[in-house]
Amino acid sequence: MDLYEQEKRVAEYYATIGRVIRSTWRIRGTGELLQTFAEQIGLHFGWNTAAILLKRNHFLHLNTFYSQKELHYVDESINLDDIKGAANKDQVPSQKATIADVVTDALKLQKAVQNEGKLHSFPVLNNSAETVHSFQRLHWLAIPLTNRDEIIGVLLIGRADEAFDSCEIGIIHDLAEHVALAIDNVTLYEENEQLVLEEERRRLARDLHDSVNQKLFSLSLVSQGLRMRVDKDNSVAQEGLLEIGGLAQEALAEMKSLIWGLRPEEDHRTVAELLKDYAGKLGLSMNMKRGENMRFSPRIEEALWRIGQEALNNVKKHAGVEHVEFEIINEQDKVRMKIADKGRGFKLSAPTFGTLGLIGMRERVRQLNGSLEIASEEDRGTVIEVKLPLQGGDKRGW
């Protein structure tokens, strides 16, 4: 390739990078940003596979990637502390260990790494690629994403025709810098949004504690005092005051749970982790099927958290069991959360159906244009499934 052709090729690369970057300017959610980058990089450059993997603590997460001319949605992660040895074509990773490959080597060496063959860290990428290039081995290029001297992830690209030359690697490295900067900008925006939300939570928690909580406590004391003054032979009054006191105590317990739920978690745990902790406080055990590491925008997480709380409260109060099944799934354009128990269940036509906190659940779902489905049979248990659309800034998905 002569000098003119080389310069023309470089100019085309940078023009393509410009188009990719411009497509992300107005995005305010991490999930949507990663999806857009993966799709636009794959489309504009014509590469077989493109993905951005984010590093969170000791884990590397993959939630979406571009392949076969479309986006794919997954929930995959690896523990970086479990990386064993160097990549070996003949090795098979154990259940706990992950064999090093181009992705993990890029993180360890903190530089661009390319290789030919299969990925051990995220096999789902191999499966997708092989359906298109069954007779060709993919050439993988992994470039660490760095922000403020800290590695935050990996840009991964795969193509079947040829390896990446040094000129291409240099240009793609520039693309990786733009990707890292865009991720940082969106992260700062989301953190600011979260700070505003947390301050409002603190204010509301204080107000509830100082007003409603104190009044309920006073009501409980008054009912006890009146019972001591009312003639013990007056069974109607005694039973009525006893019921008032009991309801006040129940309301106090629920208010404490609500106030606890309103207090922001300083470690920014996921919805699944928060609900598992909340279930434990209620004396329930929760089996996490899928989605423990999934993240979304603050308003989506807030809705899932509140709906999940109410569902768990219902299990505790009405189901008569101590175990629940839970999962969150990131589907192409929506998030789906399911909470199920094998308890008493109830008739959907029963008068109490609308009093189990379900009205509040439906209202939260309605505000986000989602759907709430409830399936229940007496002595067969209850399943609550929530679907919320992911649009714009809601598409964090990591």
Contacts in CASP RR format, 6 or more apart in sequence:
PFRMAT RR
TARGET T0000
AUTHOR 0000-0000-0000
METHOD contacts of the structure
MODEL  1
MDLYEQEKRVAEYYATIGRVIRSTWRIRGTGELLQTFAEQIGLHFGWNTA
AILLKRNHFLHLNTFYSQKELHYVDESINLDDIKGAANKDQVPSQKATIA
DVVTDALKLQKAVQNEGKLHSFPVLNNSAETVHSFQRLHWLAIPLTNRDE
IIGVLLIGRADEAFDSCEIGIIHDLAEHVALAIDNVTLYEENEQLVLEEE
RRRLARDLHDSVNQKLFSLSLVSQGLRMRVDKDNSVAQEGLLEIGGLAQE
ALAEMKSLIWGLRPEEDHRTVAELLKDYAGKLGLSMNMKRGENMRFSPRI
EEALWRIGQEALNNVKKHAGVEHVEFEIINEQDKVRMKIADKGRGFKLSA
PTFGTLGLIGMRERVRQLNGSLEIASEEDRGTVIEVKLPLQGGDKRGW
1 9 0 8 1.000
6 167 0 8 1.000
9 167 0 8 1.000
10 167 0 8 1.000
10 171 0 8 1.000
13 168 0 8 1.000
13 171 0 8 1.000
14 171 0 8 1.000
14 174 0 8 1.000
16 44 0 8 1.000
16 45 0 8 1.000
17 171 0 8 1.000
17 174 0 8 1.000
17 175 0 8 1.000
17 178 0 8 1.000
19 40 0 8 1.000
19 44 0 8 1.000
20 37 0 8 1.000
20 40 0 8 1.000
20 41 0 8 1.000
20 44 0 8 1.000
20 175 0 8 1.000
21 178 0 8 1.000
21 182 0 8 1.000
23 36 0 8 1.000
23 40 0 8 1.000
24 33 0 8 1.000
24 36 0 8 1.000
24 37 0 8 1.000
24 40 0 8 1.000
24 182 0 8 1.000
27 33 0 8 1.000
27 36 0 8 1.000
27 182 0 8 1.000
27 186 0 8 1.000
27 392 0 8 1.000
27 393 0 8 1.000
28 186 0 8 1.000
28 189 0 8 1.000
28 190 0 8 1.000
28 392 0 8 1.000
28 393 0 8 1.000
29 186 0 8 1.000
29 189 0 8 1.000
29 190 0 8 1.000
29 297 0 8 1.000
29 392 0 8 1.000
29 393 0 8 1.000
29 394 0 8 1.000
29 395 0 8 1.000
29 396 0 8 1.000
30 54 0 8 1.000
30 183 0 8 1.000
30 186 0 8 1.000
30 187 0 8 1.000
30 190 0 8 1.000
30 295 0 8 1.000
30 396 0 8 1.000
30 397 0 8 1.000
30 398 0 8 1.000
31 63 0 8 1.000
31 64 0 8 1.000
31 393 0 8 1.000
31 395 0 8 1.000
31 396 0 8 1.000
31 397 0 8 1.000
31 398 0 8 1.000
32 390 0 8 1.000
32 392 0 8 1.000
32 393 0 8 1.000
32 394 0 8 1.000
32 395 0 8 1.000
32 396 0 8 1.000
33 182 0 8 1.000
33 183 0 8 1.000
33 186 0 8 1.000
34 52 0 8 1.000
34 54 0 8 1.000
34 63 0 8 1.000
34 64 0 8 1.000
34 183 0 8 1.000
34 397 0 8 1.000
34 398 0 8 1.000
35 64 0 8 1.000
35 71 0 8 1.000
35 395 0 8 1.000
37 50 0 8 1.000
37 52 0 8 1.000
37 179 0 8 1.000
37 182 0 8 1.000
38 50 0 8 1.000
38 51 0 8 1.000
38 52 0 8 1.000
38 64 0 8 1.000
38 65 0 8 1.000
38 66 0 8 1.000
38 71 0 8 1.000
39 50 0 8 1.000
39 66 0 8 1.000
39 71 0 8 1.000
41 47 0 8 1.000
41 50 0 8 1.000
41 66 0 8 1.000
41 157 0 8 1.000
41 175 0 8 1.000
42 49 0 8 1.000
42 50 0 8 1.000
42 66 0 8 1.000
43 66 0 8 1.000
43 69 0 8 1.000
45 157 0 8 1.000
46 159 0 8 1.000
47 157 0 8 1.000
47 158 0 8 1.000
47 159 0 8 1.000
48 67 0 8 1.000
48 129 0 8 1.000
48 132 0 8 1.000
48 133 0 8 1.000
48 138 0 8 1.000
48 158 0 8 1.000
48 159 0 8 1.000
48 160 0 8 1.000
49 65 0 8 1.000
49 66 0 8 1.000
49 67 0 8 1.000
49 125 0 8 1.000
49 128 0 8 1.000
49 129 0 8 1.000
49 138 0 8 1.000
49 156 0 8 1.000
49 157 0 8 1.000
49 158 0 8 1.000
49 159 0 8 1.000
50 65 0 8 1.000
50 66 0 8 1.000
50 67 0 8 1.000
50 156 0 8 1.000
50 157 0 8 1.000
50 158 0 8 1.000
51 62 0 8 1.000
51 64 0 8 1.000
51 65 0 8 1.000
51 66 0 8 1.000
51 122 0 8 1.000
51 125 0 8 1.000
51 155 0 8 1.000
51 156 0 8 1.000
52 145 0 8 1.000
52 153 0 8 1.000
52 154 0 8 1.000
52 155 0 8 1.000
52 156 0 8 1.000
52 179 0 8 1.000
53 60 0 8 1.000
53 61 0 8 1.000
53 62 0 8 1.000
53 103 0 8 1.000
53 122 0 8 1.000
53 153 0 8 1.000
53 154 0 8 1.000
53 156 0 8 1.000
54 60 0 8 1.000
54 61 0 8 1.000
54 152 0 8 1.000
54 153 0 8 1.000
54 183 0 8 1.000
54 398 0 8 1.000
55 61 0 8 1.000
55 80 0 8 1.000
55 107 0 8 1.000
55 151 0 8 1.000
55 152 0 8 1.000
55 153 0 8 1.000
55 154 0 8 1.000
56 293 0 8 1.000
56 398 0 8 1.000
58 79 0 8 1.000
58 80 0 8 1.000
58 81 0 8 1.000
59 77 0 8 1.000
59 78 0 8 1.000
59 79 0 8 1.000
59 80 0 8 1.000
59 293 0 8 1.000
60 77 0 8 1.000
60 78 0 8 1.000
60 80 0 8 1.000
60 103 0 8 1.000
60 104 0 8 1.000
60 107 0 8 1.000
60 121 0 8 1.000
60 153 0 8 1.000
60 154 0 8 1.000
61 76 0 8 1.000
61 77 0 8 1.000
61 293 0 8 1.000
61 398 0 8 1.000
62 74 0 8 1.000
62 76 0 8 1.000
62 77 0 8 1.000
62 122 0 8 1.000
62 124 0 8 1.000
62 125 0 8 1.000
63 73 0 8 1.000
63 74 0 8 1.000
63 75 0 8 1.000
63 76 0 8 1.000
63 294 0 8 1.000
63 330 0 8 1.000
63 397 0 8 1.000
63 398 0 8 1.000
64 71 0 8 1.000
64 72 0 8 1.000
64 73 0 8 1.000
64 74 0 8 1.000
64 397 0 8 1.000
65 71 0 8 1.000
65 72 0 8 1.000
65 74 0 8 1.000
65 125 0 8 1.000
65 128 0 8 1.000
65 156 0 8 1.000
66 72 0 8 1.000
67 125 0 8 1.000
67 128 0 8 1.000
67 129 0 8 1.000
67 132 0 8 1.000
68 128 0 8 1.000
68 131 0 8 1.000
68 132 0 8 1.000
71 332 0 8 1.000
72 124 0 8 1.000
72 128 0 8 1.000
73 330 0 8 1.000
73 331 0 8 1.000
73 332 0 8 1.000
74 124 0 8 1.000
75 290 0 8 1.000
75 291 0 8 1.000
75 293 0 8 1.000
75 294 0 8 1.000
75 329 0 8 1.000
75 330 0 8 1.000
76 122 0 8 1.000
76 124 0 8 1.000
77 293 0 8 1.000
78 98 0 8 1.000
78 104 0 8 1.000
78 121 0 8 1.000
78 122 0 8 1.000
79 98 0 8 1.000
80 104 0 8 1.000
80 107 0 8 1.000
82 96 0 8 1.000
82 97 0 8 1.000
82 98 0 8 1.000
83 97 0 8 1.000
83 98 0 8 1.000
83 99 0 8 1.000
83 100 0 8 1.000
83 104 0 8 1.000
83 108 0 8 1.000
84 93 0 8 1.000
84 94 0 8 1.000
84 97 0 8 1.000
84 98 0 8 1.000
84 99 0 8 1.000
84 100 0 8 1.000
85 99 0 8 1.000
85 100 0 8 1.000
86 99 0 8 1.000
86 100 0 8 1.000
86 105 0 8 1.000
87 99 0 8 1.000
87 100 0 8 1.000
87 101 0 8 1.000
87 102 0 8 1.000
87 105 0 8 1.000
87 115 0 8 1.000
87 120 0 8 1.000
88 99 0 8 1.000
89 117 0 8 1.000
89 118 0 8 1.000
91 99 0 8 1.000
91 120 0 8 1.000
93 99 0 8 1.000
93 120 0 8 1.000
98 104 0 8 1.000
98 120 0 8 1.000
98 121 0 8 1.000
99 120 0 8 1.000
99 121 0 8 1.000
100 108 0 8 1.000
100 120 0 8 1.000
101 115 0 8 1.000
101 118 0 8 1.000
101 119 0 8 1.000
101 120 0 8 1.000
101 121 0 8 1.000
101 140 0 8 1.000
102 113 0 8 1.000
102 114 0 8 1.000
102 115 0 8 1.000
102 119 0 8 1.000
102 140 0 8 1.000
102 141 0 8 1.000
102 142 0 8 1.000
102 156 0 8 1.000
103 119 0 8 1.000
103 121 0 8 1.000
103 122 0 8 1.000
103 140 0 8 1.000
103 142 0 8 1.000
103 154 0 8 1.000
103 156 0 8 1.000
104 121 0 8 1.000
105 113 0 8 1.000
105 115 0 8 1.000
105 142 0 8 1.000
106 112 0 8 1.000
106 113 0 8 1.000
106 142 0 8 1.000
106 143 0 8 1.000
106 144 0 8 1.000
106 154 0 8 1.000
107 144 0 8 1.000
107 151 0 8 1.000
107 153 0 8 1.000
107 154 0 8 1.000
110 144 0 8 1.000
110 146 0 8 1.000
110 151 0 8 1.000
111 144 0 8 1.000
112 141 0 8 1.000
112 142 0 8 1.000
112 143 0 8 1.000
112 144 0 8 1.000
112 169 0 8 1.000
112 170 0 8 1.000
112 172 0 8 1.000
112 173 0 8 1.000
113 141 0 8 1.000
113 142 0 8 1.000
114 139 0 8 1.000
114 140 0 8 1.000
114 141 0 8 1.000
114 142 0 8 1.000
114 163 0 8 1.000
114 164 0 8 1.000
114 169 0 8 1.000
115 139 0 8 1.000
115 140 0 8 1.000
116 137 0 8 1.000
116 138 0 8 1.000
116 139 0 8 1.000
116 140 0 8 1.000
116 163 0 8 1.000
117 137 0 8 1.000
117 138 0 8 1.000
117 139 0 8 1.000
117 140 0 8 1.000
118 126 0 8 1.000
119 125 0 8 1.000
119 126 0 8 1.000
119 140 0 8 1.000
125 156 0 8 1.000
129 138 0 8 1.000
129 158 0 8 1.000
129 160 0 8 1.000
132 160 0 8 1.000
133 160 0 8 1.000
136 160 0 8 1.000
136 161 0 8 1.000
137 160 0 8 1.000
138 158 0 8 1.000
138 159 0 8 1.000
138 160 0 8 1.000
139 158 0 8 1.000
139 159 0 8 1.000
139 160 0 8 1.000
139 162 0 8 1.000
139 163 0 8 1.000
139 164 0 8 1.000
140 156 0 8 1.000
140 157 0 8 1.000
140 158 0 8 1.000
141 156 0 8 1.000
141 157 0 8 1.000
141 158 0 8 1.000
141 164 0 8 1.000
141 169 0 8 1.000
141 172 0 8 1.000
142 154 0 8 1.000
142 155 0 8 1.000
142 156 0 8 1.000
142 157 0 8 1.000
143 154 0 8 1.000
143 155 0 8 1.000
143 169 0 8 1.000
143 172 0 8 1.000
143 173 0 8 1.000
143 176 0 8 1.000
144 151 0 8 1.000
144 153 0 8 1.000
144 154 0 8 1.000
144 155 0 8 1.000
144 176 0 8 1.000
145 151 0 8 1.000
145 152 0 8 1.000
145 153 0 8 1.000
145 154 0 8 1.000
145 155 0 8 1.000
145 176 0 8 1.000
145 179 0 8 1.000
145 180 0 8 1.000
145 183 0 8 1.000
146 152 0 8 1.000
146 177 0 8 1.000
146 180 0 8 1.000
147 180 0 8 1.000
147 181 0 8 1.000
147 183 0 8 1.000
147 184 0 8 1.000
148 184 0 8 1.000
152 180 0 8 1.000
152 183 0 8 1.000
152 184 0 8 1.000
155 172 0 8 1.000
155 175 0 8 1.000
155 176 0 8 1.000
155 179 0 8 1.000
157 164 0 8 1.000
157 172 0 8 1.000
164 172 0 8 1.000
190 297 0 8 1.000
190 298 0 8 1.000
190 396 0 8 1.000
193 297 0 8 1.000
193 298 0 8 1.000
194 268 0 8 1.000
194 298 0 8 1.000
197 264 0 8 1.000
197 298 0 8 1.000
197 302 0 8 1.000
198 264 0 8 1.000
201 262 0 8 1.000
201 263 0 8 1.000
201 264 0 8 1.000
202 262 0 8 1.000
202 263 0 8 1.000
202 264 0 8 1.000
204 262 0 8 1.000
205 259 0 8 1.000
205 261 0 8 1.000
205 262 0 8 1.000
205 263 0 8 1.000
208 255 0 8 1.000
208 258 0 8 1.000
208 259 0 8 1.000
208 262 0 8 1.000
209 259 0 8 1.000
212 255 0 8 1.000
213 252 0 8 1.000
213 255 0 8 1.000
213 256 0 8 1.000
213 259 0 8 1.000
216 248 0 8 1.000
216 251 0 8 1.000
216 252 0 8 1.000
216 255 0 8 1.000
217 248 0 8 1.000
217 252 0 8 1.000
219 244 0 8 1.000
219 245 0 8 1.000
219 248 0 8 1.000
220 245 0 8 1.000
220 246 0 8 1.000
220 248 0 8 1.000
220 249 0 8 1.000
220 252 0 8 1.000
223 241 0 8 1.000
223 242 0 8 1.000
223 244 0 8 1.000
223 245 0 8 1.000
223 246 0 8 1.000
223 248 0 8 1.000
224 245 0 8 1.000
226 241 0 8 1.000
227 238 0 8 1.000
227 241 0 8 1.000
227 242 0 8 1.000
230 237 0 8 1.000
230 238 0 8 1.000
230 241 0 8 1.000
231 237 0 8 1.000
232 238 0 8 1.000
254 313 0 8 1.000
257 278 0 8 1.000
257 281 0 8 1.000
257 282 0 8 1.000
257 309 0 8 1.000
257 313 0 8 1.000
260 281 0 8 1.000
261 278 0 8 1.000
261 305 0 8 1.000
261 309 0 8 1.000
265 274 0 8 1.000
269 277 0 8 1.000
270 291 0 8 1.000
270 292 0 8 1.000
270 293 0 8 1.000
270 294 0 8 1.000
270 295 0 8 1.000
270 301 0 8 1.000
271 294 0 8 1.000
271 296 0 8 1.000
271 301 0 8 1.000
271 304 0 8 1.000
271 305 0 8 1.000
271 328 0 8 1.000
271 337 0 8 1.000
272 288 0 8 1.000
272 291 0 8 1.000
272 292 0 8 1.000
272 293 0 8 1.000
272 294 0 8 1.000
272 326 0 8 1.000
272 328 0 8 1.000
273 292 0 8 1.000
274 305 0 8 1.000
275 286 0 8 1.000
275 305 0 8 1.000
275 308 0 8 1.000
275 309 0 8 1.000
275 312 0 8 1.000
275 326 0 8 1.000
276 286 0 8 1.000
276 288 0 8 1.000
276 326 0 8 1.000
278 309 0 8 1.000
278 312 0 8 1.000
279 285 0 8 1.000
279 286 0 8 1.000
279 312 0 8 1.000
279 324 0 8 1.000
280 286 0 8 1.000
282 312 0 8 1.000
282 313 0 8 1.000
282 315 0 8 1.000
282 316 0 8 1.000
283 316 0 8 1.000
283 322 0 8 1.000
284 312 0 8 1.000
284 315 0 8 1.000
284 316 0 8 1.000
284 322 0 8 1.000
284 323 0 8 1.000
284 324 0 8 1.000
285 322 0 8 1.000
285 323 0 8 1.000
285 324 0 8 1.000
286 323 0 8 1.000
286 324 0 8 1.000
286 325 0 8 1.000
286 326 0 8 1.000
287 323 0 8 1.000
287 324 0 8 1.000
287 325 0 8 1.000
287 326 0 8 1.000
288 326 0 8 1.000
288 327 0 8 1.000
289 325 0 8 1.000
289 326 0 8 1.000
289 327 0 8 1.000
290 327 0 8 1.000
290 328 0 8 1.000
290 329 0 8 1.000
291 327 0 8 1.000
291 328 0 8 1.000
291 329 0 8 1.000
291 330 0 8 1.000
294 328 0 8 1.000
294 330 0 8 1.000
294 335 0 8 1.000
294 397 0 8 1.000
294 398 0 8 1.000
295 301 0 8 1.000
295 396 0 8 1.000
295 397 0 8 1.000
295 398 0 8 1.000
296 304 0 8 1.000
296 335 0 8 1.000
296 390 0 8 1.000
296 394 0 8 1.000
296 395 0 8 1.000
296 396 0 8 1.000
296 397 0 8 1.000
297 393 0 8 1.000
297 394 0 8 1.000
297 395 0 8 1.000
297 396 0 8 1.000
299 368 0 8 1.000
299 394 0 8 1.000
300 335 0 8 1.000
300 368 0 8 1.000
300 388 0 8 1.000
300 390 0 8 1.000
300 394 0 8 1.000
300 396 0 8 1.000
303 364 0 8 1.000
303 365 0 8 1.000
303 367 0 8 1.000
303 368 0 8 1.000
303 386 0 8 1.000
303 388 0 8 1.000
304 328 0 8 1.000
304 335 0 8 1.000
304 337 0 8 1.000
304 386 0 8 1.000
304 388 0 8 1.000
306 364 0 8 1.000
307 337 0 8 1.000
307 361 0 8 1.000
307 364 0 8 1.000
307 365 0 8 1.000
307 372 0 8 1.000
307 384 0 8 1.000
307 386 0 8 1.000
308 337 0 8 1.000
308 339 0 8 1.000
308 384 0 8 1.000
310 357 0 8 1.000
310 358 0 8 1.000
310 360 0 8 1.000
310 361 0 8 1.000
311 339 0 8 1.000
311 361 0 8 1.000
311 384 0 8 1.000
312 324 0 8 1.000
312 339 0 8 1.000
313 357 0 8 1.000
314 356 0 8 1.000
314 357 0 8 1.000
314 382 0 8 1.000
315 321 0 8 1.000
315 324 0 8 1.000
315 339 0 8 1.000
315 341 0 8 1.000
315 343 0 8 1.000
315 382 0 8 1.000
318 344 0 8 1.000
318 345 0 8 1.000
318 346 0 8 1.000
318 356 0 8 1.000
319 341 0 8 1.000
319 343 0 8 1.000
319 344 0 8 1.000
319 345 0 8 1.000
319 381 0 8 1.000
319 382 0 8 1.000
320 343 0 8 1.000
320 344 0 8 1.000
321 341 0 8 1.000
321 342 0 8 1.000
321 343 0 8 1.000
323 341 0 8 1.000
323 342 0 8 1.000
324 339 0 8 1.000
324 340 0 8 1.000
324 341 0 8 1.000
325 338 0 8 1.000
325 339 0 8 1.000
325 340 0 8 1.000
325 341 0 8 1.000
326 337 0 8 1.000
326 338 0 8 1.000
326 339 0 8 1.000
326 340 0 8 1.000
327 337 0 8 1.000
327 338 0 8 1.000
328 335 0 8 1.000
328 336 0 8 1.000
328 337 0 8 1.000
329 335 0 8 1.000
329 336 0 8 1.000
329 337 0 8 1.000
330 390 0 8 1.000
330 397 0 8 1.000
333 389 0 8 1.000
333 390 0 8 1.000
333 391 0 8 1.000
334 370 0 8 1.000
334 387 0 8 1.000
334 388 0 8 1.000
334 389 0 8 1.000
334 390 0 8 1.000
335 387 0 8 1.000
335 388 0 8 1.000
335 390 0 8 1.000
335 397 0 8 1.000
336 385 0 8 1.000
336 386 0 8 1.000
336 387 0 8 1.000
337 385 0 8 1.000
337 386 0 8 1.000
337 388 0 8 1.000
338 383 0 8 1.000
338 384 0 8 1.000
338 385 0 8 1.000
338 386 0 8 1.000
339 383 0 8 1.000
339 384 0 8 1.000
340 381 0 8 1.000
340 382 0 8 1.000
340 383 0 8 1.000
340 384 0 8 1.000
341 381 0 8 1.000
341 382 0 8 1.000
342 380 0 8 1.000
342 381 0 8 1.000
343 379 0 8 1.000
343 380 0 8 1.000
343 381 0 8 1.000
343 382 0 8 1.000
344 378 0 8 1.000
344 379 0 8 1.000
344 381 0 8 1.000
345 376 0 8 1.000
345 377 0 8 1.000
345 378 0 8 1.000
345 379 0 8 1.000
345 380 0 8 1.000
345 381 0 8 1.000
345 382 0 8 1.000
346 352 0 8 1.000
346 353 0 8 1.000
346 356 0 8 1.000
346 376 0 8 1.000
346 378 0 8 1.000
346 382 0 8 1.000
347 353 0 8 1.000
347 376 0 8 1.000
347 378 0 8 1.000
348 374 0 8 1.000
348 376 0 8 1.000
358 372 0 8 1.000
358 374 0 8 1.000
361 372 0 8 1.000
361 384 0 8 1.000
361 386 0 8 1.000
362 372 0 8 1.000
365 371 0 8 1.000
365 372 0 8 1.000
365 386 0 8 1.000
365 388 0 8 1.000
368 388 0 8 1.000
368 389 0 8 1.000
369 388 0 8 1.000
369 389 0 8 1.000
370 386 0 8 1.000
370 387 0 8 1.000
370 388 0 8 1.000
370 389 0 8 1.000
371 386 0 8 1.000
371 387 0 8 1.000
372 384 0 8 1.000
372 385 0 8 1.000
372 386 0 8 1.000
372 387 0 8 1.000
373 383 0 8 1.000
373 384 0 8 1.000
373 385 0 8 1.000
373 386 0 8 1.000
373 387 0 8 1.000
374 382 0 8 1.000
374 383 0 8 1.000
374 384 0 8 1.000
374 385 0 8 1.000
375 382 0 8 1.000
375 383 0 8 1.000
375 385 0 8 1.000
376 382 0 8 1.000
376 383 0 8 1.000
388 394 0 8 1.000
390 397 0 8 1.000
END
